[in-house]
Amino acid sequence: MLEQKSINYEKTVLIGVINKSQDADKVDEYLDELEFLTYTAGGEVTKRYVQKVDIPNPKTYIGSGKMEEVQRYVKENDIGSVIFDDELTPAQQNNIEKLLRCKILDRTGLILDIFAQRAQTSYARTQVELAQYEYLLPRLTGLWTHLERQRGGIGMRGPGETEIETDRRIVRDRIALLKKKLTKIDRQMETQRGNRGALVRVALVGYTNVGKSTLMNVISKSEVFAENKLFATLDTTVRKVVIGNLPFLLSDTVGFIRKLPTQLVESFKSTLDEVREADLLLHVVDISHPNFEEHIESVNKILDEIKSVTKPTVMVFNKIDQYRPEEIEEDDLVTERTTAHFTLEEWKKTWFGKIGEDALFISALNKENLDEFRNKVYKKVRDIHVTRFPYNNFLYPENLDEYS
């Protein structure tokens, strides 16, 4: 459980299910992530429930016996929200809310709520508002009845609080209006990207909370907001960076996550255009996370969806200062050695073997191995630049150390 220092956190219950696609260990991992999401949104998880369900109950998602158990706990402990790890249908959400008499959210609703908190610019707020309306539209009947109570907190930010009387027709009109507004801004941003000239574009991509913004701050000497919470950065930040005397543009993009809502992928199309139009991707990975390889797969899946998975990529394994392999005692004859017991050196050999020289192991926070990082990025950017402008070849030495 995450320690909660503030008394203002909303008491929350998490619910996950074991099925053919996710075993007990996988559900625990997903719920750990869901708990971090809940903490980011302002919630304190007081209990978790897990049930083995081959086919979700069409009315309440989990079985009636487990639902009664949850109902008792919610009533006795004044729980504010119950959050399901998987997406609920509008009917399920409505039925569960009637039974538990508290706010019911699924993973998608929770992520949308965090995005509503984190959006700083008018453009990001418009993107989030569009995604929220599209998510809320089929849920109006159940949602509007409890919105009338004017409760705030998790899942209640954004359009709901100020549009209680909104009916489906007005919501659809609002969605159409927001889409037109985003189309107009997209054209403006496309023009802005076109006006950046011929500088090589580099984009930081990766799972949420892997340290992209911290790395951005170190490289560009800027002050991009960085925090140990999921989705600390929502707005794309672009900075001009010079290594040696070679300039390029570096963008910090929104973090990816498993089960990323389709509404967000569509709404954040222009944000993801920074990735689509990049010449080089720096795929940042939190190597201290026990399931970082699955995070890599999740990011690659989204990159594939936006047709960017084949771009030149450097794998940047961050947080080596926090990496701690599990240890096996010398007399332990029972525990089977797995990748969880790999040393950092073993991981290096594994990934250097997979992708050759395009792997780096750094700590952005402690600034470890950053010289190696700068050399690698310099070489990659230089190769792209001189391919584009062969007559500039003599301006930029092949190696960064030749500048000194």
C-alpha positions, 0 to 999 in steps of 0.5 A: 500500500502507498503511504498517504500523508494527507487527510484529504485523500478520498477513501477508495476500493479497487476491484480486479478479476482473474480470467483466462487473459490475466492470472493472479500475479498479473491482476496484482500487478495491474492493481498496483498500477491502478493504486498508483493511478488512484493515488495520483488522482487523489485517492487512498486505497483502503481495500482490494477485491479480486475474484476469479471470473471466466465471463464477467457478470453482464449486470454487475461485472463481478458475482453477486456474493462478492458484490454483497461483500463489497457492499458491506465494506463500502457501507461500513467504511464510508467509501467514496469511490469503487474503481474497477480495473477493466472497462465497465459497460454503461449498464454495469456502471449504472447497476453497480452504482445503484447497489453500492450508492457511491461513485463507480469508476473504471480504469478509463474513467480514472485516467480521464480524470487524471488527465483533467487534473493535469491539462494545463494549456487550452489545447490539452483541456480541449482534448481532455474535454472531448475524450470525457464527453465521448466517454460520458455520452452513453453513461448520461442516465446513471451519471447525471442522477448522482451528479445532482448531489454536486459531489467533487473528487475522483471522477467528477472533474471536467464537464460533469460538474458544470453541465448537470442539466445537459442532455444527449443532444447538447452533449453531441453538439458539444462533441461536434464543436470540440472536434471542429475546434481541435481540427482548427488547432491541429492545422495551426500546430501542423503549420507551427511544426512545418515552420520549425525549419529543417532541424532534426526532431527527436521525441522522448517516448515511453511508459508513464513515470519512467523519467522522461521529463527529468531527462528532458530537464537534464538535456535541455536545461529547461524546467519541465514539470516532473513528479513521481506520479503517473501522467505528471506531464500531459502537454507536449514540450518542445525545446531546442537542444545543442550538443557540441555545436549540433542543434536539434529539437527535443520533444517530451510527450505524454506517457503511455500506459497499458489499456490506454483508452481509445478516446485518448488515443484519438483525442490526443492525435496532434500530441502524438503527431510529435512522435509521428513526425520525429526523425529519432525516438528515445524510448525511455524505460524504467529498468527498476520496474519489475515488469519493464519489458511488458511496459516496452511491449505496451509502448511499442503497441501504441507506436505501432497503432500510430505507425511509428514503431519502425522509426530509428530508436535508441532504448534508454534504460533509466533509473539504474540507481534504483535497480535492485535484483532479487537475490537467491541465497546460496543454499536455496535449492527451491527458487528457480532463477528468473529475469527478476534475479538478473544483475544490471550487467546481465540486463545490459548484455541481454539488451545489447544482444537484442538491438546492438549498440542502440541501448543505453543505461543511465540515471537522469536523476543522478546524472550517471552515464550522461556523457555516453548518452550525449555521445549516442544522441549526437551521433544519431542526430548527426547521421540524420542531419548529414544525410539530409544536408551532405554539404554540412558534413564538415561542420560536425565531427563524427565524434563528440569528443573531437570538439574538445 
